[in-house]
Amino acid sequence: QVQLVESGGGLVQPGGSLTLSCVASGRIFRTIAMGWYRQAPGKERELVATHNAGGNTNYADSVKGRFAISRDNAANTVYLQMNSLKPEDTAVYYCNAYIYSDYVTWNEYWGQGTQVTVSS
């Protein structure tokens, strides 16, 4: 099994910055992709940013130019640097990963979520 543990959420004022971290541990043979999703109250979970094994990144239009995703493959860790935060960025942020546990078996995993609140 694989576990994803997020950290770094909290309360920040509009215009401020936060960095989220997510560490994957357990039976990991190879990580295909890691990313971040978020879910605000009353809304569906949405993609924020993804980072695949080839180094390609993808961002939601709403965060382009403000957020940056990065990975430390050796540490099985993905980061989300969030700058110029807005109240509408308030949500629970979830780490997501597609991981091979051996040569042929892969699964999708989710973290437990970390709350980000942007408010003055």
N, C-alpha and C positions, 0 to 999 in steps of 0.2 A: 504494500500500500504506500501511497504518497500523501504527504500532508503539506499544505500551503499555509504559512502563517504570515499575516500582514502586520505592519506596524507603521506608526508615523502620523496617524490621523489626529484630529483635534479641532480646537476652535481658533479661527484666525480672522482678522479684520479684512474687509474688502481691500484689494490691492496687495495683500500679503502673499506669502509663499509657504508651501509645505512640501516635504518630500516623503512619499510613501515607499515602503520597502516590503518585499514579499520573498520569503525564503522557502524553497521546496526541499523536502527531506524525505527519506525513505528509500524504496526500491526504485532507483532512477538509473536507467541505462542510457537514455538520451532524451533531451528535451527538444521538442519540435518547435514550440512557440509558447510565449508567455505574454500576458497582457493584463489590462485593467478594464473593468466595467464598473458602472455605478447605477444606483437605483435611488431616486428621490421619492419621498412620500407620495403615494398615489400615482406613481408613474412606473412604467415598465423598465426593466434593467436595460441599459444601453452600453454600447461599446465606447470606451474612452480612447484607448490606444493599444496597439499590439506590436510585438517584436518577434519576428520569426528567426529560425536558426541561421538563415542566410544574412541576417542583419537588416532586412527590410522592415520598415516601420509604417504604421497606418494610424491615422488620428481621426477622431470625430471632427467635423467642421467647427463645432462650437469651442474646441480647445486648441485648434491649430495656432501656432505662434505663441502660445502661453504655456503649454505642457510639453514635457519631453520625457520619453521613455528610454530606458537603457537597461542593459543586462550585463551581469557578471556570470559568464557561463561556468567558470570554474567553481563558483560559489552557489550555483543554481539560484541566483537571486535576480529579481527584476525590480527596477526603481521607477517611480513616477515623480518627476520634478514638476511641481505646479506653481506657476507664477501668475501674478496679476489676477488673483482669485476674485471671483464674483459671487454674490449671494446665490445665484442660480447654479453654482458648482456644488452647493450643499447637497450631500447624498451619502449613502453608505457605498464605499468603494470596495470592490471585490477583485481579488487576484484570480487569474485564470491561467491554466497551463495544459498543454497537450504533451504527454510524457510517455515514452516507451519504457516499459519495465524489463523488457528483454528484446531480442531481435525482431519479434513479430507482434508483440502485444502492446497496444497503446490505449490510453484512456484520457478522458478530460477530467480535470480536477478544479475545484473551487476552494478559495479560502473562506474564512468565516466572516470576513468583512471588517472594515474599519470606518468609523464615522468621521466625516469631514464637514464641519460647519463653518460657513463664512458669514459673519455677522458683526455689526458694529455695536 
